[in-house]
């Protein structure tokens, strides 16, 4: 089966790994298809207008379902394009010219914005899942060297996947010994020639054009692709989604190979090649398109494949409006997930329970889907708790999409456990990576139903899932309390319980709730103790900030506090973990603060390596767009001054060297190897982290500072 697809002059070139090597095949008769639906007169007019376009290969009529819940097929205009990559452009030109004088919404477009490789696979029935192991090769270059165009630090190493050359082992991380850019280019060319990789993994997409341009300038032969050429598919882009700025790097393609930008691929960093190939199998997105896709786009591709199997078209722009609701109905429906305020403080003998894949299981077990919720055939039925929505008995679209994923995740987790028992680390790792990839798709499936641009989203599905989840959690709470347990925290799909008198065993409670609600309630962990942290400046508990010691082993669970936050420096994170261990040993805030004093003294003496004080932040705008002299603004300006400008959405690491200065002088970037730091700045961060540990006991930051005032008595706990 082909694993990579090139598009050349309207043709498709398939690349396949075989037992004898690599084979390519050119497909010359493929024509991608988009469709239009509307009144017959409007379609007749549109057909006459587009038939003579140079970019249109042919037009015709056919009958398709326009919606998941449509009872009958409708006649649509089929337009076949000449260029597989030009379908969105062709649709835009048709909308701007041929549809301009028609009534708004009279004609709607379908099957428009599919990625070229995915479209080809779905329309032709070509599986992009390789039937032989793929060879990978990794190219890495540090940020500063990349900005300077210095290839002398280029690292060429193996990646994940099948390797026939022992030199491509994934553990090789040392850069080759090179004296010049020419040496680096020659070394890379030698490895490319020896390995002949199918997958080229680069640390940054900008590395490819840099290496290619340098090879041309030096007159070196560097076979980045299996045929000559390096094509930029798209430029870099910055978008804002749900209040977060995200950066999408430029995308490049080389003939005959799949390119994975490790720096810009969430899925690669989470699940490596094993997880990517599983999603390729489920979605039929080729490997390169899967690696650069968001979780939501992968889910949409899986849904699109299922829709095509049902002969349902995929709308270009979603237009299904929210159903009309009264004020009372809206109040009941628009509530989200259920949470219980955590009981602030330290609790002994806590058991954490978790509903396994709650939202996906609700979708599958309760048959929640855009084509089943509020169906006309059961209009008088009250199926959804609180809301009174009817849910059709006929199997829905979303359960068909998600059920195989749930089944595969259960199977892969069993495989990983069995491999662990057998000492088969490779099999266990591969199974976990695949299960991890599935997890991210399952996590997104619920929220995607409420996303305004989701192709098959419907807000009533989102509301119904939440209502079912609230009902499940409340029933679990009532059953736990009836069996001698007390709820100290609960959030959406999880409960933290302590025994309140003569309680049944956690396993007995788990089994009883599972039987009652039909969704497995797992014992996630047992804790000797757990601390729930209050919100800053409040006595109420924070929903996602807690820590505790796992029972029967020297291990701690931490959520939401500083040592789990990316922006926290390694020194502060390690110190906070040490303070948690101190709390475990002594159980008093005084002991924690005494231990904190040792870390503060080390910091102020200058004993801390500046490399351990690097903070990381995601920039929200360009350097010249900040209107406040904040640390992110200083980091953005410093990056620009150093010749490594960062786009909004990109991360930058820095060490604060003088917080009283202004602008870029406040800090040094991580790759500048700073020799000094601002001790007062990091002391404040350290005290803030300590507050998270002692605040469950009612201690504020001010009280921590008062305890550490000069002349205090120090306990022996400070020297443990």
JOKA-V501247 format. One record per pair of residues at least 12 apart in sequence whose C-alpha atoms are under 8 Angstrom apart, sorted by the first residue. I is the first residue (numbers start at 0). J is the second residue. Records with the same first field share a line. If there is no record, write none. Layout:
I->J, J
This chain:
0->15, 16, 125, 126, 127, 128, 129, 130
1->13, 14, 15, 16, 126, 127, 128, 129
2->14, 15, 16, 127, 128, 129, 257, 285, 286
3->15, 127, 255, 256, 257, 285, 286, 287
4->116, 255, 285
5->254, 255
6->83, 84
8->82
9->27, 81, 82, 83
10->25, 26, 27, 28, 29, 82, 83
11->25, 26, 27, 29
12->24, 25, 26
13->25, 26
14->255, 256
15->129
16->129, 130, 131, 132, 133, 197
17->130, 131
18->131
30->56, 79, 80, 81, 82, 83
31->79, 80, 81, 82, 83, 86, 118, 119, 122
32->77, 78, 79, 80, 86, 110
33->77, 78, 79, 80, 86, 90, 108, 109, 110, 111
34->75, 76, 77, 78, 108, 109, 110, 111
35->75, 76, 77, 106, 107, 108, 109
36->73, 74, 75, 76, 106, 107, 108, 109
37->75, 105, 106, 107
38->105, 106
41->101, 105, 106
42->75, 76, 106
45->97, 98
46->58, 76
48->97
49->93, 97
54->80, 81, 82, 89
55->78, 79, 80, 81
56->78, 79, 80, 81
57->78, 79, 80
58->76, 77, 78, 79
59->76, 77, 78
60->74, 75, 76, 77
61->74, 75, 76, 77
62->74, 75
63->75, 310, 311, 312
64->310, 311, 312
65->311, 312, 313
66->311, 312
67->306, 311, 369, 370, 396
68->369, 370, 371
83->115, 119
84->114, 115
86->111, 112
87->111, 112
90->108, 111
107->314, 315
108->314, 315, 316
109->312, 313, 314, 315
110->312, 313, 314, 315
111->314, 315
112->315
114->288
116->284, 285, 288
117->283, 284, 285, 288, 300
120->283, 284
121->283, 304, 307
126->280, 283
127->279, 280, 283, 284, 285, 286
128->276, 279, 280, 283, 285
132->160, 161
133->160, 161, 162, 196, 197, 198
134->159, 160, 161, 162, 163, 194, 195, 196, 197, 198
135->157, 158, 159, 160, 161, 162, 196, 197, 198, 199, 200
136->155, 156, 157, 158, 167, 191, 194, 196, 198, 199, 200
137->154, 155, 156, 157, 158, 199, 200, 201, 202
138->153, 154, 155, 156, 199, 200, 201, 202
139->153, 154, 155, 201, 202, 203, 206
140->152, 153, 154, 202, 203, 206
141->153
142->643, 670
143->643, 670
145->205, 206
146->642, 643
147->642
148->209
149->180
150->179, 180, 183, 184, 210
151->177, 178, 179, 180, 182, 183
152->174, 175, 177, 183
153->174, 175, 183
154->172, 173, 174, 175
155->172, 174, 175, 187, 190
156->168, 169, 170, 171, 172
157->169, 170, 171
158->200
159->271, 272, 273
160->272, 273
163->194
164->193, 194
167->194
180->213
181->214, 217, 219
184->210, 213, 214, 219, 221
185->219, 221
187->221
188->220, 221, 222
191->222, 223
192->222
196->256
197->255, 256, 257
198->256, 257, 258, 259
199->256, 257, 258, 259
200->258, 259, 260, 261
201->258, 259, 260, 261, 262
202->260, 261, 262
203->260, 261, 262, 263
204->248, 249, 250, 251, 260, 262, 263
205->249
207->251
208->229
211->223, 229
223->253
224->253, 254, 255, 256
225->253, 254, 255, 256
226->253, 254, 255
227->253, 254
228->253, 254
229->251, 252, 253, 254
230->251, 252, 253
231->249, 250, 251, 252
232->249, 250, 251, 252
233->249, 250, 251
234->248, 249, 250
235->247, 248, 249, 250
236->248, 249
237->646, 647, 648
238->648
243->619, 648
244->618, 619, 647, 648
245->647, 648, 649
246->646, 647, 648, 649
247->263
248->263
257->286, 287
258->287
259->287, 290, 291
260->290, 291
263->291
264->290, 291, 292
265->290, 291, 293
266->290, 291, 292, 293, 294, 436
267->290
269->432, 435, 436
270->432, 433, 435, 436
271->432
273->429, 430, 432, 433
274->429, 432, 433, 434, 435, 436, 437
275->289, 290, 433, 436
277->433, 436
278->297, 436, 437
281->301
282->297, 298, 300, 301, 304
283->300, 301, 304
284->297, 300
294->439, 440, 443
295->440, 443, 444, 447
297->440
298->440, 443, 444
299->453, 454, 455
301->400
302->397, 400, 455
305->396, 399, 400
313->454
314->454
315->454
316->452, 454
317->451, 452, 453, 454, 455
319->457
321->457, 458, 459
322->459
328->386
331->385, 386
332->385, 386, 462, 463, 466
333->462
334->462, 465
335->462, 465, 466
336->465, 466, 468, 469, 490, 491
337->468, 469, 472, 490, 491
338->488, 489, 490, 491, 542
339->488, 489, 490
340->487, 488, 489, 539, 540, 541, 542
341->487, 488, 489, 531, 539, 540, 541, 542
342->487, 488, 531, 540
343->530, 531, 532, 533, 538, 539, 540, 695
344->530, 531, 532, 695, 696
345->528, 529, 530, 531, 695, 696
346->497, 528, 529, 530
347->497, 526, 527, 528, 529
348->497, 498, 525, 526, 527, 528, 529
349->495, 496, 497, 498, 525, 526, 527, 528, 529
350->495, 496, 497, 505, 522, 523, 524, 525, 526
351->493, 494, 495, 496, 522, 523, 524, 525, 526
352->493, 494, 495, 496, 509, 520, 521, 522, 523, 524
353->492, 493, 494, 520, 521, 522, 523
354->492, 493, 518, 519, 520, 521
355->518, 519, 520, 521
356->441
357->468, 492, 518
358->445, 464, 468
359->401, 405, 441, 444, 445
360->518
361->464, 467, 468, 518
362->397, 398, 464
363->397, 398, 399, 401, 402
364->398
366->390, 391, 392, 394, 395, 397, 398
367->390, 395, 397, 398, 460, 463, 464
368->395, 396, 397, 398, 460
369->395, 396, 397, 455, 456, 457, 459, 460
370->395, 396
371->390, 391, 392, 393, 394, 395
372->388, 389, 390, 391, 459, 460
373->388, 389, 390, 391
374->389, 390, 391
376->391
377->389, 390, 391
383->463, 466, 467
384->466, 467, 470
385->466
386->463, 466
388->463
401->441
404->437, 441
405->437
407->434
408->433, 434, 437, 438
411->430, 431, 433, 434
412->430, 431, 434
414->426, 427, 430
415->427, 428, 430, 431
445->461, 464
446->461
448->460, 461
449->461
468->491, 492
469->491
471->516
472->491, 492, 493
474->516
475->512
476->494
478->508, 512
479->508
482->501, 502, 503, 508
483->498, 499, 500, 501, 502, 503
484->496, 497, 498, 499, 500, 502
485->497, 498, 499
490->542
505->522
506->522
509->521, 522
524->549, 550
525->549, 550
526->547, 548, 549, 550
527->547, 548, 549, 550, 551
528->547, 548, 549
529->545, 546, 547, 548
530->545, 546, 547, 695
531->544, 545, 546, 695
532->544, 545, 691, 692, 694, 695
533->694, 695
543->558, 559
544->557, 558, 559, 560
545->557, 558, 559, 560
546->558
548->583
560->688, 691
561->575, 688, 691
562->575, 576
565->614, 615, 616
566->614, 615, 616
567->613, 614, 615
568->611, 612, 613, 614, 615
569->611, 612, 613
570->607, 611, 612
571->612, 681, 684, 685, 688
574->595, 598, 685
575->685, 688, 689, 692
578->591, 594, 595, 689, 692
579->591, 692
581->594, 716
585->716
588->693, 696, 698
589->706
590->714, 716, 717
591->689, 692, 693, 716, 717
592->689, 703, 706, 707
593->707, 713, 714, 716, 717
594->716, 717, 718
595->686, 689, 717
596->707, 717
597->717, 718
599->682, 685
602->678, 681, 682
603->678, 679
605->678
609->654, 672, 673, 674, 675, 676
610->654, 669, 672, 673
612->654, 681
613->652, 653, 654, 669
614->652, 653, 654
615->650, 651, 652, 653
616->631, 650, 651, 652
617->631, 647, 648, 649, 650, 651
618->631, 632, 635, 645, 646, 647, 648, 649, 650, 651
619->647, 648
620->646, 647, 648
621->635, 645, 646, 647
622->635, 636, 639, 645
623->636
628->661, 662
630->665
632->662, 663
633->661, 662, 663, 664, 665, 666
634->651, 652, 653, 663, 666, 667, 668
635->651
636->662, 663
637->663, 664, 666, 667, 668
638->668
651->668
652->668, 669
653->666, 667, 668, 669
654->666, 667, 668, 669, 673, 676
655->667, 676, 677, 680
656->675, 676, 677
657->676, 677
658->677, 680
686->700, 703, 704
687->700
690->703
